[in-house]
Amino acid sequence: MTIEDPTPKRYHYAAKVLAAHDGDTVTLELDLGLWIRRIEKLRLHGIDTPEVYGEVECGGPQASAAMKKLAVGRVRITTDPTQDRRDRYGRLLAYVNKGPVDLGRLMIARGLASVYVYDDYFKRLSS
């Protein structure tokens, strides 16, 4: 018999960014401990940036260029226990921090992204 923990969990992982695809999507190598690594495509939780694939939207190239500069090297990702862990495309959903800086919040502060609420308000929305 398996007992399920009813309390949603938040997970933190160290990771290395391998590529930034646009202003809100990166590929990274997660460090799962014990020398276990996994490559994941990740969508930054809580933000939306203009598109650069298909029909290029105004501000898309600038948002992509900014993320390519910001998301370099080691980062820390954190899932939100109030939200799904994956989006409809199978991408991991998480906040991304470079040191103390939340990259999603920084993109919003720079006017390169907007707050994006998919289905329900997320943990960092009010803080």
Residue pairs with C-beta under 8 A, 6 or more apart in sequence:
7 81
8 81
8 82
9 79
9 81
10 78
10 79
10 80
10 81
11 78
11 79
12 76
12 77
12 78
13 30
13 31
13 32
13 76
13 77
14 30
14 31
14 74
14 75
14 76
15 28
15 29
15 30
15 31
15 74
15 75
15 76
15 77
16 28
16 29
16 31
16 73
16 74
16 75
17 26
17 27
17 28
17 71
17 72
17 73
17 74
17 75
18 26
18 27
18 28
18 29
18 39
19 26
19 27
20 26
20 64
20 67
20 68
20 70
20 71
21 27
21 41
21 64
22 49
22 51
22 52
22 53
22 60
22 63
22 64
22 67
23 47
23 49
23 50
23 52
23 60
23 63
23 64
23 66
23 67
23 107
23 112
23 113
24 43
24 44
24 47
24 48
24 49
24 63
24 67
24 104
24 107
24 113
25 41
25 42
25 43
25 44
25 91
26 41
26 42
26 44
26 67
26 71
26 96
27 39
27 40
27 41
27 42
28 39
28 40
28 42
28 75
28 77
29 37
29 38
29 39
29 40
30 37
30 38
30 39
30 40
30 77
31 37
32 38
40 91
40 92
41 90
41 91
41 92
42 77
42 91
42 92
42 93
42 94
42 96
43 87
43 89
43 91
43 92
43 93
44 94
44 95
44 96
44 103
44 104
44 107
45 79
45 80
45 83
45 93
45 94
45 95
45 104
45 122
45 124
46 95
46 104
46 115
46 116
46 117
46 122
46 124
46 125
47 104
47 107
47 108
47 113
47 114
47 115
47 116
48 113
48 114
48 115
48 116
49 59
49 60
49 63
49 64
49 67
49 107
49 112
49 113
49 114
50 56
50 57
50 58
50 59
50 60
50 63
51 57
51 60
52 60
52 61
52 63
52 64
59 112
62 112
63 107
63 112
63 113
66 107
66 110
66 112
67 103
67 107
70 98
70 103
70 106
70 107
71 96
71 98
71 103
73 98
74 98
75 96
75 97
75 98
75 103
76 96
76 97
77 92
77 94
77 95
77 96
77 97
78 94
78 95
78 97
79 85
79 92
79 93
79 94
79 95
80 93
80 94
80 95
80 122
80 123
80 124
81 123
82 120
82 121
82 122
82 123
83 93
83 118
83 120
83 122
83 123
84 93
85 92
85 93
86 92
86 93
87 93
87 118
95 102
95 104
95 124
96 102
96 103
96 104
97 103
102 124
104 113
104 124
105 124
107 113
108 114
108 115
115 125
117 125
